[in-house]
Amino acid sequence: AYQLGTAARKDINLTSTWPVFKENPAMQDDAARSWFRLLARRVKGRKAIRDAIASGNVRGEIFDLSRAVAMAHHTGTAALVRWITGGERAQDALGTRTVEFTRGLENHQLEANT
C-alpha cells in the first residue's frame, strides 16, 4: 500500500478506512495520482521552489519537478523551502534525510495534468 498519512488522505478527500484502502490496489493508485498532482500544484505555487526547478540545481543537487514532489511527499513543502533557501536538511520520523532519500528520483515523467 502507498504510504499516505492521515493528513494526505484528508487532503485528497479519501474517505475510505485504512483496511479497505490497503486491500484495494486500484484505490491506492488513484489516491497516489491525486496526491502527487496535489503536491505538484503546491510546489509550483511556491516561488522559491519554481526558481529552484528552473535552475535545475540546488546546493549541488540535481533538482527538478519530480524531485521537488518527492521531497515534498517525504517531509513537506515547508521543509523543502527551508532547504532551498537556507540549507536546512529535513528528515522524517525515522531519521531519513530527505536530500539523500530522494537522490535518483529526479527526471521522472509526471502526468501532464500536474
TIMI-2910 file (N, C-alpha, C, CB; in pm, 1 decimal, decimal comma, always signed):
<rs>
+----------+----------+----------+----------+----------+----------+----------+----------+----------+----------+----------+----------+------+
!      n_x !      n_y !      n_z !     ca_x !     ca_y !     ca_z !      c_x !      c_y !      c_z !     cb_x !     cb_y !     cb_z ! resn !
+----------+----------+----------+----------+----------+----------+----------+----------+----------+----------+----------+----------+------+
!    +84,6 !   -119,3 !     +0,0 !     +0,0 !     +0,0 !     +0,0 !    +88,5 !   +124,7 !     +0,0 !    -95,9 !     +0,3 !   +123,0 !  Ala !
!    +43,3 !   +226,2 !    -67,9 !   +116,4 !   +352,5 !    -69,3 !   +117,7 !   +412,5 !    +70,3 !    +54,1 !   +451,3 !   -170,2 !  Tyr !
!   +223,4 !   +482,3 !   +102,0 !   +232,7 !   +547,7 !   +231,7 !   +172,3 !   +686,8 !   +222,1 !   +379,6 !   +554,7 !   +280,1 !  Gln !
!    +44,2 !   +694,0 !   +248,8 !    -26,0 !   +821,7 !   +253,1 !    -82,2 !   +835,6 !   +393,5 !   -139,6 !   +830,7 !   +143,5 !  Leu !
!    -28,6 !   +931,0 !   +467,3 !    -72,2 !   +952,7 !   +603,7 !   -213,1 !  +1007,9 !   +611,0 !    +22,2 !  +1045,2 !   +673,6 !  Gly !
!   -262,4 !  +1020,7 !   +730,5 !   -397,6 !  +1069,8 !   +753,2 !   -418,9 !  +1206,4 !   +689,6 !   -426,7 !  +1076,9 !   +902,1 !  Thr !
!   -323,7 !  +1297,0 !   +707,0 !   -338,5 !  +1432,0 !   +651,1 !   -343,1 !  +1427,0 !   +498,7 !   -223,0 !  +1523,1 !   +697,7 !  Ala !
!   -258,1 !  +1345,9 !   +437,4 !   -257,4 !  +1334,4 !   +291,0 !   -389,6 !  +1277,7 !   +242,1 !   -140,5 !  +1245,4 !   +243,3 !  Ala !
!   -438,5 !  +1174,4 !   +308,0 !   -566,5 !  +1115,1 !   +266,7 !   -679,4 !  +1215,9 !   +281,4 !   -597,4 !   +988,9 !   +349,5 !  Arg !
!   -673,4 !  +1295,8 !   +385,5 !   -774,0 !  +1400,1 !   +404,3 !   -762,7 !  +1506,7 !   +295,0 !   -759,2 !  +1464,5 !   +543,5 !  Lys !
!   -640,8 !  +1546,9 !   +262,4 !   -618,2 !  +1650,0 !   +160,0 !   -675,1 !  +1610,8 !    +24,2 !   -469,6 !  +1677,9 !   +146,3 !  Asp !
!   -678,4 !  +1481,7 !     -6,4 !   -732,7 !  +1437,2 !   -135,1 !   -874,5 !  +1383,5 !   -121,2 !   -643,1 !  +1330,2 !   -195,9 !  Ile !
!   -933,6 !  +1408,2 !     -5,2 !  -1072,8 !  +1369,6 !    +21,1 !  -1097,3 !  +1219,6 !    +11,0 !  -1163,8 !  +1440,8 !    -74,6 !  Asn !
!  -1001,0 !  +1141,5 !    +54,9 !  -1015,8 !   +996,8 !    +56,2 !  -1084,6 !   +958,3 !   +187,2 !   -876,8 !   +924,6 !    +40,9 !  Leu !
!  -1200,5 !   +902,0 !   +176,5 !  -1281,0 !   +875,5 !   +296,3 !  -1281,3 !   +729,0 !   +338,0 !  -1422,4 !   +920,4 !   +273,2 !  Thr !
!  -1219,4 !   +641,9 !   +261,1 !  -1221,9 !   +500,4 !   +297,6 !  -1136,9 !   +476,2 !   +421,5 !  -1172,2 !   +413,1 !   +180,9 !  Ser !
!  -1163,7 !   +368,7 !   +487,3 !  -1084,7 !   +330,0 !   +603,9 !   -953,1 !   +267,5 !   +557,8 !  -1163,9 !   +231,2 !   +694,2 !  Thr !
!   -854,8 !   +264,9 !   +646,3 !   -725,6 !   +205,4 !   +612,2 !   -739,7 !    +59,4 !   +570,2 !   -630,1 !   +216,2 !   +730,3 !  Trp !
!   -815,7 !    -24,6 !   +642,2 !   -826,4 !   -164,8 !   +599,2 !   -881,2 !   -179,7 !   +456,5 !   -915,7 !   -241,2 !   +695,8 !  Pro !
!   -977,3 !    -97,4 !   +419,0 !  -1031,6 !   -102,7 !   +283,2 !   -926,6 !    -52,6 !   +183,9 !  -1161,9 !    -18,5 !   +272,3 !  Val !
!   -862,3 !    +58,8 !   +215,5 !   -761,7 !   +118,9 !   +128,5 !   -647,3 !    +21,9 !   +100,2 !   -707,4 !   +246,9 !   +191,2 !  Phe !
!   -593,5 !    -39,4 !   +203,0 !   -473,7 !   -122,7 !   +184,9 !   -501,4 !   -249,6 !   +104,8 !   -416,1 !   -160,2 !   +320,1 !  Lys !
!   -627,9 !   -288,4 !    +92,3 !   -663,5 !   -408,2 !    +16,7 !   -712,5 !   -377,0 !   -124,4 !   -769,6 !   -485,4 !    +90,7 !  Glu !
!   -708,1 !   -249,9 !   -163,8 !   -764,0 !   -210,7 !   -292,8 !   -658,2 !   -138,6 !   -377,4 !   -887,9 !   -120,2 !   -272,7 !  Asn !
!   -585,3 !   -214,2 !   -459,8 !   -478,8 !   -153,2 !   -540,1 !   -528,3 !    -41,5 !   -632,5 !   -410,8 !   -259,5 !   -622,6 !  Pro !
!   -645,0 !    -55,3 !   -689,8 !   -696,8 !    +49,8 !   -778,3 !   -720,8 !   +178,4 !   -699,7 !   -827,8 !     +3,9 !   -846,8 !  Ala !
!   -773,3 !   +166,8 !   -579,9 !   -795,3 !   +283,5 !   -494,5 !   -661,5 !   +346,9 !   -456,6 !   -874,3 !   +244,1 !   -367,2 !  Met !
!   -562,5 !   +263,8 !   -427,6 !   -429,5 !   +314,3 !   -393,6 !   -368,6 !   +390,8 !   -510,9 !   -337,3 !   +198,8 !   -352,2 !  Gln !
!   -379,8 !   +335,1 !   -630,1 !   -325,4 !   +402,6 !   -748,3 !   -393,6 !   +536,6 !   -771,2 !   -341,1 !   +314,3 !   -872,4 !  Asp !
!   -526,0 !   +539,2 !   -760,5 !   -599,8 !   +664,5 !   -778,2 !   -559,0 !   +766,7 !   -672,4 !   -751,5 !   +639,2 !   -771,6 !  Asp !
!   -546,7 !   +720,4 !   -548,7 !   -508,8 !   +810,5 !   -439,2 !   -368,2 !   +865,5 !   -460,1 !   -517,3 !   +737,7 !   -304,0 !  Ala !
!   -274,9 !   +780,9 !   -501,8 !   -137,9 !   +826,1 !   -525,1 !   -134,2 !   +929,9 !   -636,8 !    -46,7 !   +706,9 !   -559,8 !  Ala !
!   -206,6 !   +904,2 !   -745,9 !   -211,3 !  +1002,9 !   -854,3 !   -267,0 !  +1135,2 !   -805,1 !   -295,7 !   +950,9 !   -970,9 !  Arg !
!   -375,8 !  +1130,5 !   -727,9 !   -435,1 !  +1253,5 !   -674,1 !   -337,8 !  +1325,9 !   -582,0 !   -564,7 !  +1221,7 !   -598,5 !  Ser !
!   -271,2 !  +1251,2 !   -495,9 !   -177,8 !  +1310,2 !   -400,2 !    -60,1 !  +1376,9 !   -471,6 !   -126,5 !  +1203,2 !   -303,2 !  Trp !
!     -0,5 !  +1309,0 !   -569,3 !   +113,8 !  +1366,4 !   -638,2 !    +74,5 !  +1484,3 !   -726,4 !   +182,2 !  +1260,8 !   -721,3 !  Phe !
!    -45,6 !  +1482,3 !   -783,0 !    -93,7 !  +1600,7 !   -856,0 !   -107,5 !  +1718,9 !   -761,5 !   -229,0 !  +1571,7 !   -924,9 !  Arg !
!   -163,0 !  +1692,9 !   -642,0 !   -178,3 !  +1799,7 !   -543,2 !    -40,8 !  +1853,8 !   -501,1 !   -256,4 !  +1748,2 !   -419,5 !  Leu !
!    +53,5 !  +1765,6 !   -474,9 !   +188,0 !  +1810,6 !   -437,5 !   +252,5 !  +1891,4 !   -549,5 !   +276,4 !  +1690,7 !   -402,2 !  Leu !
!   +234,7 !  +1849,1 !   -672,9 !   +291,8 !  +1923,6 !   -785,3 !   +233,4 !  +2064,7 !   -790,2 !   +265,5 !  +1849,9 !   -918,7 !  Ala !
!   +103,9 !  +2077,4 !   -768,5 !    +43,1 !  +2211,5 !   -766,2 !   +100,0 !  +2293,5 !   -650,4 !   -111,5 !  +2201,5 !   -754,0 !  Arg !
!   +117,6 !  +2230,1 !   -536,6 !   +171,6 !  +2302,1 !   -420,4 !   +314,4 !  +2350,3 !   -445,1 !   +168,1 !  +2212,4 !   -296,2 !  Arg !
!   +400,1 !  +2263,8 !   -498,0 !   +538,5 !  +2306,8 !   -517,6 !   +547,5 !  +2412,2 !   -627,6 !   +627,8 !  +2186,5 !   -552,1 !  Val !
!   +465,0 !  +2400,4 !   -729,9 !   +464,2 !  +2501,8 !   -836,1 !   +412,0 !  +2636,2 !   -785,0 !   +378,7 !  +2454,2 !   -954,3 !  Lys !
!   +337,7 !  +2632,8 !   -676,6 !   +282,2 !  +2754,8 !   -619,4 !   +378,5 !  +2832,3 !   -531,6 !   +162,1 !  +2721,7 !   -540,8 !  Gly !
!   +495,3 !  +2778,5 !   -506,7 !   +594,3 !  +2845,5 !   -421,5 !   +707,6 !  +2898,7 !   -508,3 !   +649,6 !  +2748,4 !   -312,6 !  Arg !
!   +727,6 !  +3029,2 !   -505,8 !   +827,4 !  +3093,6 !   -591,6 !   +966,4 !  +3034,6 !   -570,9 !   +830,6 !  +3243,5 !   -565,1 !  Lys !
!  +1006,6 !  +3013,3 !   -447,8 !  +1141,0 !  +2959,4 !   -421,6 !  +1159,1 !  +2823,7 !   -489,0 !  +1165,7 !  +2946,6 !   -269,5 !  Ala !
!  +1054,1 !  +2743,2 !   -486,8 !  +1063,0 !  +2610,3 !   -548,0 !  +1062,4 !  +2622,5 !   -699,9 !   +946,5 !  +2520,1 !   -500,9 !  Ile !
!   +976,3 !  +2707,4 !   -754,0 !   +974,1 !  +2728,9 !   -900,1 !  +1110,7 !  +2774,4 !   -949,9 !   +866,5 !  +2833,5 !   -938,4 !  Arg !
!  +1169,8 !  +2869,5 !   -878,7 !  +1302,1 !  +2920,0 !   -918,2 !  +1407,6 !  +2809,5 !   -911,4 !  +1343,6 !  +3038,0 !   -828,0 !  Asp !
!  +1399,7 !  +2726,7 !   -808,8 !  +1496,1 !  +2617,3 !   -794,0 !  +1478,6 !  +2514,6 !   -906,0 !  +1480,0 !  +2549,2 !   -656,2 !  Ala !
!  +1354,7 !  +2485,2 !   -941,3 !  +1329,0 !  +2392,5 !  -1051,8 !  +1386,4 !  +2449,3 !  -1181,1 !  +1176,8 !  +2365,5 !  -1067,2 !  Ile !
!  +1364,6 !  +2578,2 !  -1203,1 !  +1414,5 !  +2642,7 !  -1324,8 !  +1567,7 !  +2637,1 !  -1331,9 !  +1366,7 !  +2789,0 !  -1331,0 !  Ala !
!  +1633,3 !  +2646,0 !  -1217,6 !  +1780,5 !  +2642,6 !  -1217,3 !  +1834,0 !  +2501,8 !  -1241,5 !  +1834,5 !  +2695,9 !  -1084,3 !  Ser !
!  +1757,5 !  +2400,2 !  -1201,7 !  +1799,7 !  +2261,5 !  -1221,5 !  +1899,6 !  +2210,2 !  -1119,8 !  +1857,7 !  +2246,9 !  -1355,7 !  Gly !
!  +1938,9 !  +2297,2 !  -1024,5 !  +2040,1 !  +2256,8 !   -927,6 !  +2021,6 !  +2337,2 !   -799,7 !  +2183,2 !  +2276,4 !   -984,7 !  Asn !
!  +2020,6 !  +2266,6 !   -688,1 !  +2014,2 !  +2332,3 !   -557,9 !  +2121,8 !  +2271,0 !   -469,3 !  +1872,0 !  +2318,0 !   -492,9 !  Val !
!  +2210,8 !  +2355,5 !   -422,9 !  +2316,0 !  +2311,8 !   -330,6 !  +2393,9 !  +2190,5 !   -383,6 !  +2255,0 !  +2278,2 !   -195,0 !  Arg !
!  +2417,8 !  +2193,4 !   -516,1 !  +2492,6 !  +2085,2 !   -579,0 !  +2411,2 !  +1961,2 !   -609,5 !  +2605,4 !  +2047,7 !   -492,8 !  Gly !
!  +2282,5 !  +1965,4 !   -585,7 !  +2193,9 !  +1851,6 !   -610,5 !  +2111,4 !  +1876,3 !   -736,7 !  +2100,8 !  +1826,9 !   -488,8 !  Glu !
!  +2097,9 !  +1774,9 !   -821,0 !  +2007,6 !  +1784,8 !   -935,5 !  +1867,2 !  +1807,4 !   -881,5 !  +2014,1 !  +1656,2 !  -1026,0 !  Ile !
!  +1797,2 !  +1904,3 !   -942,2 !  +1666,1 !  +1940,8 !   -888,0 !  +1569,6 !  +1971,0 !  -1001,1 !  +1677,4 !  +2062,1 !   -793,4 !  Phe !
!  +1456,0 !  +1903,8 !   -999,2 !  +1350,9 !  +1927,3 !  -1097,3 !  +1215,7 !  +1903,4 !  -1030,9 !  +1368,8 !  +1835,5 !  -1222,0 !  Asp !
!  +1108,8 !  +1910,4 !  -1110,0 !   +975,1 !  +1895,8 !  -1053,2 !   +955,0 !  +1760,8 !   -986,3 !   +871,2 !  +1915,1 !  -1160,5 !  Leu !
!  +1002,3 !  +1653,3 !  -1047,8 !   +979,4 !  +1521,9 !   -987,1 !  +1051,6 !  +1509,4 !   -852,9 !  +1025,6 !  +1410,5 !  -1082,2 !  Ser !
!  +1171,2 !  +1564,5 !   -843,4 !  +1241,9 !  +1558,5 !   -714,8 !  +1175,6 !  +1649,8 !   -612,6 !  +1389,9 !  +1597,4 !   -732,3 !  Arg !
!  +1126,8 !  +1765,9 !   -655,7 !  +1055,4 !  +1855,7 !   -564,4 !   +932,0 !  +1787,3 !   -507,3 !  +1015,3 !  +1985,7 !   -636,5 !  Ala !
!   +858,3 !  +1717,6 !   -592,2 !   +738,8 !  +1645,9 !   -545,5 !   +779,0 !  +1535,0 !   -448,3 !   +659,6 !  +1586,6 !   -665,6 !  Val !
!   +883,9 !  +1461,4 !   -480,1 !   +929,6 !  +1354,0 !   -390,6 !   +971,6 !  +1410,0 !   -254,9 !  +1046,9 !  +1277,1 !   -454,3 !  Ala !
!  +1042,5 !  +1522,3 !   -256,5 !  +1086,4 !  +1583,1 !   -130,6 !   +966,8 !  +1634,9 !    -50,5 !  +1185,5 !  +1697,8 !   -157,9 !  Met !
!   +870,9 !  +1696,8 !   -119,1 !   +750,7 !  +1746,2 !    -50,3 !   +672,0 !  +1630,0 !     +8,9 !   +661,3 !  +1827,2 !   -147,3 !  Ala !
!   +667,4 !  +1518,6 !    -61,0 !   +599,0 !  +1399,6 !     -8,6 !   +670,8 !  +1347,2 !   +116,1 !   +591,8 !  +1288,6 !   -117,0 !  His !
!   +800,9 !  +1350,1 !   +113,2 !   +878,9 !  +1291,0 !   +222,4 !   +871,1 !  +1373,0 !   +351,1 !  +1024,0 !  +1276,5 !   +180,2 !  His !
!   +889,9 !  +1504,6 !   +342,0 !   +892,9 !  +1584,6 !   +465,7 !   +813,1 !  +1714,7 !   +458,1 !  +1035,2 !  +1617,1 !   +500,7 !  Thr !
!   +744,0 !  +1738,7 !   +347,2 !   +657,3 !  +1856,0 !   +339,9 !   +714,4 !  +1971,1 !   +258,6 !   +627,7 !  +1903,9 !   +476,9 !  Gly !
!   +624,1 !  +2052,8 !   +208,4 !   +661,4 !  +2166,9 !   +125,3 !   +739,3 !  +2271,2 !   +203,5 !   +537,8 !  +2230,1 !    +64,9 !  Thr !
!   +700,0 !  +2298,0 !   +325,9 !   +770,0 !  +2398,8 !   +406,3 !   +915,3 !  +2357,7 !   +430,9 !   +697,6 !  +2420,2 !   +540,8 !  Ala !
!   +937,5 !  +2229,9 !   +459,6 !  +1074,5 !  +2181,0 !   +479,2 !  +1155,3 !  +2193,4 !   +350,4 !  +1073,4 !  +2034,4 !   +526,9 !  Ala !
!  +1091,3 !  +2170,8 !   +238,4 !  +1158,9 !  +2184,9 !   +109,6 !  +1203,3 !  +2329,0 !    +87,1 !  +1067,0 !  +2139,3 !     -4,4 !  Leu !
!  +1116,8 !  +2423,0 !   +116,1 !  +1152,3 !  +2564,6 !   +101,2 !  +1268,0 !  +2600,4 !   +194,3 !  +1029,9 !  +2655,0 !   +130,3 !  Val !
!  +1265,6 !  +2550,2 !   +317,4 !  +1375,5 !  +2580,0 !   +410,9 !  +1508,2 !  +2525,4 !   +360,0 !  +1345,2 !  +2521,5 !   +549,7 !  Arg !
!  +1506,4 !  +2409,9 !   +294,9 !  +1630,0 !  +2355,1 !   +238,7 !  +1678,7 !  +2441,9 !   +122,9 !  +1608,4 !  +2209,5 !   +191,3 !  Trp !
!  +1587,0 !  +2479,7 !    +34,7 !  +1625,0 !  +2561,3 !    -80,7 !  +1681,1 !  +2695,9 !    -35,9 !  +1504,5 !  +2582,5 !   -173,6 !  Ile !
!  +1613,5 !  +2760,8 !    +58,0 !  +1651,1 !  +2897,8 !    +94,6 !  +1760,3 !  +2906,3 !   +200,0 !  +1531,1 !  +2970,9 !   +143,8 !  Thr !
!  +1774,8 !  +2803,0 !   +282,2 !  +1871,9 !  +2814,4 !   +390,2 !  +1959,3 !  +2693,7 !   +414,2 !  +1802,4 !  +2844,8 !   +512,7 !  Gly !
!  +1936,6 !  +2587,1 !   +338,3 !  +2020,9 !  +2469,5 !   +352,9 !  +1981,0 !  +2373,7 !   +462,9 !  +2157,7 !  +2511,9 !   +376,2 !  Gly !
!  +1868,0 !  +2400,8 !   +529,3 !  +1824,2 !  +2311,8 !   +637,4 !  +1784,3 !  +2176,5 !   +579,7 !  +1705,7 !  +2374,2 !   +716,1 !  Glu !
!  +1847,7 !  +2070,9 !   +627,4 !  +1820,2 !  +1936,0 !   +577,1 !  +1716,4 !  +1867,1 !   +663,9 !  +1949,3 !  +1852,4 !   +572,2 !  Arg !
!  +1598,7 !  +1849,0 !   +607,5 !  +1488,4 !  +1785,3 !   +680,1 !  +1509,1 !  +1634,2 !   +685,8 !  +1352,7 !  +1818,4 !   +613,4 !  Ala !
!  +1444,5 !  +1575,0 !   +782,0 !  +1444,1 !  +1429,3 !   +792,6 !  +1308,0 !  +1384,0 !   +842,5 !  +1557,0 !  +1379,4 !   +887,0 !  Gln !
!  +1274,1 !  +1259,5 !   +812,5 !  +1145,6 !  +1206,4 !   +856,8 !  +1156,7 !  +1154,1 !  +1000,3 !  +1097,6 !  +1094,3 !   +761,9 !  Asp !
!  +1048,5 !  +1096,3 !  +1049,5 !  +1043,8 !  +1049,2 !  +1187,9 !  +1144,9 !   +938,1 !  +1216,4 !   +904,7 !  +1000,3 !  +1220,4 !  Ala !
!  +1189,2 !   +869,5 !  +1112,5 !  +1286,7 !   +761,8 !  +1129,8 !  +1430,5 !   +811,3 !  +1114,9 !  +1259,8 !   +650,8 !  +1029,4 !  Leu !
!  +1445,9 !   +942,1 !  +1088,8 !  +1578,2 !   +999,6 !  +1075,6 !  +1635,1 !   +995,9 !   +934,9 !  +1670,0 !   +930,1 !  +1166,1 !  Gly !
!  +1553,8 !   +956,6 !   +837,7 !  +1598,5 !   +952,2 !   +698,6 !  +1597,7 !  +1093,0 !   +641,6 !  +1508,7 !   +858,1 !   +613,8 !  Thr !
!  +1712,6 !  +1140,1 !   +598,4 !  +1723,7 !  +1275,5 !   +543,1 !  +1665,7 !  +1280,0 !   +402,2 !  +1871,3 !  +1322,1 !   +541,8 !  Arg !
!  +1584,7 !  +1382,8 !   +379,2 !  +1512,8 !  +1395,4 !   +252,9 !  +1604,9 !  +1405,9 !   +133,2 !  +1423,3 !  +1514,7 !   +257,2 !  Thr !
!  +1712,0 !  +1483,5 !   +143,4 !  +1802,5 !  +1500,5 !    +29,8 !  +1857,4 !  +1365,0 !    -13,9 !  +1918,4 !  +1596,7 !    +65,8 !  Val !
!  +1905,2 !  +1286,9 !    +80,5 !  +1961,9 !  +1156,9 !    +47,4 !  +1853,9 !  +1060,3 !     -0,7 !  +2034,7 !  +1098,6 !   +168,3 !  Glu !
!  +1738,3 !  +1062,3 !    +62,7 !  +1628,4 !   +972,0 !    +28,6 !  +1581,3 !   +992,1 !   -114,9 !  +1512,1 !   +992,5 !   +124,6 !  Phe !
!  +1585,8 !  +1115,9 !   -163,3 !  +1529,3 !  +1146,0 !   -295,3 !  +1632,0 !  +1148,6 !   -408,2 !  +1459,3 !  +1277,7 !   -290,4 !  Thr !
!  +1757,3 !  +1123,7 !   -378,1 !  +1856,2 !  +1117,1 !   -487,0 !  +1816,3 !  +1005,1 !   -582,2 !  +2001,4 !  +1093,8 !   -431,4 !  Arg !
!  +1818,5 !  +1036,0 !   -710,1 !  +1779,1 !   +937,7 !   -810,7 !  +1632,3 !   +947,0 !   -848,6 !  +1808,8 !   +799,6 !   -761,2 !  Gly !
!  +1557,2 !  +1031,5 !   -778,6 !  +1415,2 !  +1046,1 !   -810,1 !  +1388,1 !  +1164,1 !   -902,1 !  +1335,3 !  +1061,7 !   -682,8 !  Leu !
!  +1494,5 !  +1225,9 !   -951,1 !  +1475,2 !  +1333,8 !  -1046,6 !  +1456,1 !  +1274,1 !  -1185,7 !  +1595,3 !  +1432,4 !  -1044,3 !  Glu !
!  +1412,8 !  +1358,9 !  -1277,9 !  +1395,6 !  +1322,2 !  -1418,8 !  +1289,5 !  +1215,9 !  -1443,0 !  +1525,4 !  +1274,2 !  -1473,6 !  Asn !
!  +1192,4 !  +1205,5 !  -1356,7 !  +1080,1 !  +1116,0 !  -1380,1 !   +967,1 !  +1194,0 !  -1443,3 !  +1033,8 !  +1049,0 !  -1249,3 !  His !
!   +901,8 !  +1132,5 !  -1537,1 !   +789,3 !  +1197,7 !  -1602,6 !   +670,5 !  +1197,1 !  -1508,8 !   +754,2 !  +1128,3 !  -1736,1 !  Gln !
!   +615,9 !  +1316,4 !  -1485,3 !   +491,6 !  +1326,4 !  -1410,3 !   +379,5 !  +1343,1 !  -1511,5 !   +494,8 !  +1445,3 !  -1307,3 !  Leu !
!   +259,3 !  +1306,0 !  -1470,6 !   +145,6 !  +1318,3 !  -1561,4 !   +132,6 !  +1459,7 !  -1612,3 !    +16,9 !  +1275,7 !  -1492,7 !  Glu !
!    +88,0 !  +1474,4 !  -1732,1 !    +78,4 !  +1605,7 !  -1795,8 !    -13,2 !  +1700,3 !  -1721,7 !    +30,6 !  +1590,9 !  -1937,0 !  Ala !
!   -108,7 !  +1649,7 !  -1647,9 !   -204,4 !  +1738,6 !  -1581,0 !   -164,5 !  +1773,6 !  -1439,1 !   -340,1 !  +1675,5 !  -1579,6 !  Asn !
!    -35,2 !  +1763,2 !  -1405,4 !     +8,0 !  +1800,6 !  -1271,1 !    +29,0 !  +1948,4 !  -1261,2 !   +134,8 !  +1728,0 !  -1232,8 !  Thr !
+----------+----------+----------+----------+----------+----------+----------+----------+----------+----------+----------+----------+------+
</rs>
